[in-house]
């Protein structure tokens, strides 16, 4: 048995042990034992994934687990990449979770259910990419959905009533949307398996070529919709900005990285590997969905003043960028451009890896703030830099990555994505020439807005002065929380400075999809090199140059200065007295210009109420100002849909009056209709 | 080989030194042109250098309640611009940066400088700082698509986003520069440069009126040596971006070797090109009024359209 097999066994064993400990042990030992077991699960997954990226293969058939089909597992480089990412995130997040849940009574993160389910959720994240048959994939997918739903609901019995209601609403949205997605997936894969003549992935691969194009198209649309919903792509996203903020922060970190990644994994697996590519319209659809998610997600993030909601919308944006890469890859492959297709897919995968690193750190840092202050509202934070210096430093590092600026780790993925699109113009076809320039513009806009979003998040939450008592009384988090974040920060830094170590693994993962006719990029010790384009990016080189220039500039300014000692001074107050913390810009005011620029898209709701003094209508006593930026898709698409369903439900009550005769009549009509249908079939 | 590399490194250093030394002079020249056109005598071309010297002599000041972000931002602004100056083939395409001078990296480094200043503005915790940061980031976010699309269009003839490759391609085939695609991309980039450097009609560099300030509001709390760095950084940014425009639109004279004489000649030519561009900009600014902040997106949408046209026209006209 190979390394992967042993590591997978270890992951299953430690997750089972963790679940038992979580269910059986009391209080603090429960949190520690479950956390340690989850971390071990993550480490085993990381080992398995790394081995697969280095070329190891593994497959297993367990006939006794899920009779009558049994469970098929197989790990190739593509599965390995997603297992490695999931494992790499689970390990530090589990360490963080020990500290987070231990002293945290605000959320029910330390409860028996939450602690027993967490290791199982981690295990499903690792095993979904290893599934190699429809039944095992669907089983693991559904287990993942159920365990994550239980974790989202962890806080439904603690906290103030408003918070509990929010948790329940989030759980309802998430539960319903994820189950509807499962239905689509079930329909799509069942159709695929029935027509291809087998339910293992090998059988699907062999059978896919003989299917009529209408069936292939139906399978792709059904499964792609389900996977896009899991990835939080607009317009199937409303569960994401609800569920991710309400879940305990370490769970949000896992959901927003390892779990949403699996949506892209599913799409790549079915689209490229099982169906072996498809016509242009599939990929144009994927690309358009990605562009919509990227632009709309980051715009909503710019408007959000709830820190975790902001991060959740940013997840939508980043997964949208990955979808753009996947769509472009399919488009290029269909037009006969193998090399640009492989590059675009590699860019999408690289972006997912980087996103997993910085987003899990951001959610953990947000959780650290939430733990210390009980606040998620940016407008009431401020000044946390001096009260929680370590958390602030980690948040800044991750924000640099999320803003896609060098030397952060998010820059490289977006750079590669832009390169692949720019060089994709060489692929023949009018469609690429029409689609690529707007796609580049969307990526650029989302990068620009992401910079604004994370300047807002970092600047408003951590800089300036506290805007309230709770922010002023914040204390730094305990060592386990900081250790977990430290591991993630090290991961971000490594990905930012020496991304070359990933180069070969990414090439192997792309090759596993059957796209590449040669490695799209090679890794060196210092940077990533695009062999076919003779382009190199050496982030370490750039970071060194930047540091050298920074030190030189600071040193020269200090050397040339006459007086070296720094003096203190009051802030400029226009002569009106010292400015108070209430005068500082809040997240809402920071986003106001952007909101006005994108007024038509966002359609904010504004309400100004002026109460006049009783003496005169011209004397104003008080002004009430309220503004909400609702999610437009929720308002325009989901509300009417929900209302229609409710109305239908009310209307259908009239069908059931309580008369037995009527019910017998229904049964008879149903039987006749069924017989007619059967008789009409050839 | 080593001699070659040393000469290349020397050329790169010469570029950085030229930008650092020349940037205040460029600003001085532009102010002088403006003053003469408005019928004033002007303070002379060397006035910005005298201002910097004066500021360096003053006491460094830390306003109450500010932190590391506020302290580091000025040096980071200068550093990002210096790295950009080193990366770009302003004087020679045979520097050690060749092959690493990616145009997307250049754009991202400049954005890093903007972000550093915006964070410093928020760090002060005053309404001015926050207002400037918010406006600056709004404009920066909206400029980004134009810049990257212009990069897209400019990279097409060379088949690479590497600046040295683009400039070499321009030197080999001058017709491509005057093609519709090249002209449209340069025009779009020029508008983006106005927004990035905070010039009229997007931002008024001389204003101190709170309703109209963008850049100045952000850096209001700086004094002494820190302010000197901020001013130098802003001046260098203008010089580098005008240099980029000159390099892309008129690459003639840029050395393809690292021979000292050729590099010196190239730097002299660069100074002339940038001075002409700067003088033209200053002359235009006398006639322009500042746009309302919420009209700026319309201007940027126009430049985005130009950039889009540049990419598509290059596809349809050359079939590339």
Interface residues (C-beta under 8 A of the other chain):
Chain A: X382 X383 X385 X386 X403 X404 X405 X406 X411 X415 X418 X419 X422 X423 X425 X426 X433 X434 X436 X437 X438 X440 X441 X442 X443 X444 X445 X447 X448 X449 X451 X452 X455 X456 X458 X459 X460 X463 X464 X465 X533 X534 X535 X536 X537 X538 X541 X542 X545 X546 X549 X550 X552 X553 X554 X557 X558 X560 X561 X562 X563 X564 X565 X566 X567 X568 X569 X570 X571 X572 X573 X579 X581 X583 X584 X585 X589 X590 X591 X592 X593 X594 X596 X597
Chain B: X56 X57 X58 X59 X60 X61 X62 X63 X64 X65 X67 X68 X69 X72 X74 X75 X76 X78 X79 X80 X82 X83 X86 X99 X100 X102 X104 X105 X108 X109 X111 X112 X114 X115 X118 X119 X121 X122 X123 X124 X125 X126 X127 X128 X129 X130 X131 X133 X134 X135 X137 X138 X140 X141 X142 X143 X144 X145 X147 X148 X149 X151 X152 X155 X156 X159 X160 X161 X162 X220 X221 X223 X224 X225 X226 X228 X229 X293 X294 X297 X304 X307 X308 X311 X312 X315 X316 X320
